[in-house]
Structure formats: structure tokens, C-alpha cells
Amino acid sequence: MKSILSYIILAAVLLASCSKEDDPVFSETADQRINRVLAEYEAALTSSPNGWNAEMTTKNEVTYRFHFSFDKSNRVKMFSDFDGTTAAVRKESSYRLKALQQPALLFDTYSYIHILTDPADSISGGPVGVGLNADFEFSLDSLSADLIKLTGRQQGSKMILRKASAQDADAWQTGKWAGGSVLAGINKRILNYWKRLTVGTRQYEIVIDPSFHTLEFTWRNAAGTPQRHTTSFNYSAEGMILTEPLQDGANTITSLSAATWNNGTAAFTLTVNNNTAGRIAGAIAPIVNDANAPERWWNEGLQDYWRTVGGFTVNGVWNAYKLANLKDYYYLAFLEQWEEVDGVEVDIFGFVFLGGNGLELRYGLATYPPVFTGGRIVFPQYGVLGTIPPEAEDAFYNTAITLINPNGFYLVQTGQNRYDMVSASDAKSWITWQR
């Protein structure tokens, strides 16, 4: 009896299922639903008369700001706070709304948003092959009257679009944002390795990373003790806003604004905290010199030699002497105690190339053991090793002349197994060594 009852129940369920199999769960097909949603997003994107203010926070938790104006012909015009040019010059490219598992907004031709994803370090400022861990394809998460939320499809960047006002659009179009991001170009304007901010009687060495939006201060407090403060920052139409203000006794720095470059003085004038005059200019020596760095660098090189790809940066130009342009060139190496000459073990700056049997040291500059003086290192010349081919003479001799500068170099440790070696003459020539 129990078995018969089970069959009756099962048959009833199957019958009910069959009777309803043609009833639609939704009133629209899947294609109709997705097309309707895409149409809603397009209507929203193109209906804002003053465009959209956008904030994109990358996988690295760095926030960049944009202004977008979308039209119904799949064109978008944009500004960006990436640097002074992107904030001043409006760029037009294309976009698409597409169904990719869920509605998606794609910036499908190269634009300012692609700069952040560019794998070339010379463009994005990020690691080679990586960029700044940003996105240019986004899933559309939510839509309201004045707000659109998106998520990057590759790196998970979060982007929020807020409907802009007439004043917002005007701030971009009249160049106010370009003025606010003037300091993004500091490394192209001030050619010295060290940049120094003066506020009243106080001086601070600053390192601005425009790509990752970080700002580092180094200074000596009233007692002469070295201090360091690193903070992230964001741009506004007024200038640079520090996420974590610098505190130096009674002095606080929260913002740097109204920056103006003066070609005659090779310096920026600006306003600190919106009420105090300041100045940023180049310096030829550090405020806090790591006097032990030269000997530490040399001793570490005894364990594993130092190398550099591009050689010297000079007046802001990387690979200034075109080492990396030489055929089959691999790197410049500093090899310590290379060979004994007249009872003295000389060092060598060796030019290494990729040959048929692997790496080959073809020629180089030999130097006597370095002299450590005044927190600097000096390389006394011994001579030239090997024969310099005609096509390499400019690269070799320009590099050699810079290396044997009698004023020597400061060494700045910038990371584990990484140092910058900076000319003590004018701080406008430096080389980055890595192991």
C-alpha cells in the first residue's frame, strides 16, 4: 500500500510539472532583460548634462579622479588628475556597453584611463609589465539617479561615478584641476635628485611619486634629530591634500596648493595649508645624509656584484648616455677587487653583453679602491680595460667621465639590494644599482 501511494504522489508531481513547463518565469526573455538594463545604463550615462565625476580606487588602494562626458554615439570625453597634461587637455575616445555575464562598461580605445594600465613603466610609472593595477573594463554593479558603481573585471578596481554639477565641469574645463596637479610634474621640472620644500625657517626634503600618489618628507627637528614621514595624497582643484598630515613640533602640513613653476628661479612657489607661503627648489646634497651608505654599498658588493641597465640618469633623462641602445648590451656591472695590479686589487665598471656563449664582459673602466670621505665615495681612475669599439665610444667615455668625478657620489639606499648613487657635484646625475 505504501509503495502504491508513493507512485501516486510521484505521478501527481510529474503531472503538475508537465502542466506548467511552458509557463514563463519572467515576462521577458534573457536577451530582452539584458538589453533593457544596458539601455537604462546608456540613458543614465548620456543624460547628465555636466558629465560625471569619477573616482577609481585601484588594487593598490590608490585613488585617481576623472571627469567623463558620454554621448549616444559611443564616444566619451575625459579629463584625469594623473598629471598636469591629462588634467588640462580633454581627450576623446570610445566606449561600449556590453553583456559579459553581467552588464559591462568598456573603454575600448586608448585613453587616459588606459595610462594607469600601461605596462610600460615610462608611461604609467608602475612596475614593468604591470602598470598601476587598474582596469579599463568594468562590471556595472548598481545604478541610481545620481550614482553608478562599477568593479574592474581584471584587477577589481572600484569606480564610482557621481553626477557632476556645472561647477564641477567648469573646474576641469577652465584648468583649475590642471593647476591643482601641477606638482605631478615636479620630477620633470626640478632636475636635481633632491627636492627641498621651504616653509618659513623650516626645510623638508620631499619625494613625490605622482603615479602612486605618495609623498615622503625627510627633515631634522628642532633638536637636529632626523625625521621621516610618508603619506598618500589626493589631488583636488586646489592642490595636493595629504591623507596623513605631517607634524613637526608646532608645525603641521595638511596641503600644498596654488603651485606655480618659475623658469627663472627653477623653483615652485606654492601655498601650504592654504595660508602660508612655501617654495620647492632643487638641492645638491641631502638634508639627512646616510654617511655609512657608501661603505655599506661597497661591502655588500663583495657578496654579489651591483648592476644597472640604463646607466646614468642625467637632467631627468634615463639612459642618458644610451647604454641600453648598444647592440647586445645587457647591463653595466660594478665588480669589486676584480684584478690585482701592482699589489692593489682594482675594481671595474664592466660593460656586459649577451654573446653566443652567454654573458660577456667586453670592456670596462678600472678604478683603484674607492676613497670614502665626508659621507661620499670617490672612484680614482686606473685605466680602460679592453678595446672600445667606435660605436660604443660616446656611451663608454661619457659614463667613465661621470664616474671618476673627483667630488664623488652620495649613496641613498632605496630598498633591499637597491641604492641610488648621486653625483655630489650638482645632484643632476645619478645611477640606480641593484643586485
Phi, psi and omega in degrees: 000318179298320180295319180296318179298321179298317179296322180296317180296316180297318180297322180294320179295314179298321179296317179297321179295317181294326183288341184247002187296339180265359180282124180287137176288320179247157179280349179236155173287168179300317179296320179295319181295314183292323178295324178294317180295317179298321178295324178295318179293319179297318179298320180293312183300321187268354186267348182283114186294337182248015178077199185229136167275131183235142173235121176248123177254118187280178176301332178277003180064035173254134184256131176239146183247144181225163166231122182246142169231112183262143173239176186278001178257023179061035175245146179226135175251139187215154165242163177212151177269017183301316176204183185296329180287312182294336178276344185254327187253118180285132182244138179250137176212198183241162176218163176221148168253126188215151176272109177232083188068320172213166182304138184223145174252120183244125170270100197259004168229155190300131183210187181299329181291334179283339177303322182293336182260359185294127182287349179279120182297334180289344181258306183275333186084000178268181179300147180301131178082356185241318187075213186251025177054045180249183182227158169230004171236130189228139169279138181271113186272314184205156182221129171227184186302321186236008189216134174232131179247138183223159177228131180298140185280338181255308185258352180078019177303145177256127179233135178239128176253125177244135182301127185275153174267172176299323179293322178299311181297320181296323181297325176283312189290336179263004174088009180295319178293325177298320176295324180293332183255021180304322184290351174297338180263017186299323183285344176267341180268307180269114189270353175287149177299320182260135176244132187238125176265127177246125177231106185063237180264000183264144177234140181225131172277132183236145173233113180257126173254098184295330183288315183262004176055052174238152181222123181245133177248139170230135181200175172247133181283185184301334180271358180088005182279131179299139180228153177215141179217128178239135181216156168277167178211164173230152175271152169227180177294342180268325183164214186259123181252121181281133178292318178238103183303149175280137177240118181231088185061237179277353182266134177232139174240119180248336183203155173233119187221172177052040181285136179224132180271136178242110181298324183296318181263355183052049183210158172262137164257149184200177177243131179259129180059024178067010183213356185231134180289142177218170182211139175238124180220168178285157177224151183260359178211153181284152173294318177241108181265127174281089188295338180271352185299318181301312179292324178297317179298314182295317180295322177294330179292341176292334181277322180201127190294155178271149180215156176216147181270307188270357183068219187280140162269127182230126181051041176083000182258116177288148181057043188300326182263011173065032177300314185293350179271349181292142181299128178066009178298140180245306173191168172259128183244146172253111185250114186272146180050051185291318186205147179270127179231119180052043177080004180240134179274114182271154174264166179218136168268102189259133177271113187255133182235160176267114182248187182295332181252020180113210182282139181229129172271108189266329179194170182185178177253120178267139180227149174292167178309139186293157175255128178256118184211132175057033181075017180234166175239137180237136181251101178288132184287137170257309180169187182259133177260126177084185181252128182271118179292151184307320184290346182252001187298314182298313181298317183292307187288326175296319177294316182296316180298321179293322183292327184266022175306122183296341177281344175077201188220147165273150174246131180238115178280121183251000179173178177293127181060036180210127179223148167256133179250114193247131180302129179280355179285309183215001180058024178253003174230131177207162183224142179256120180258140177222159175236000000 
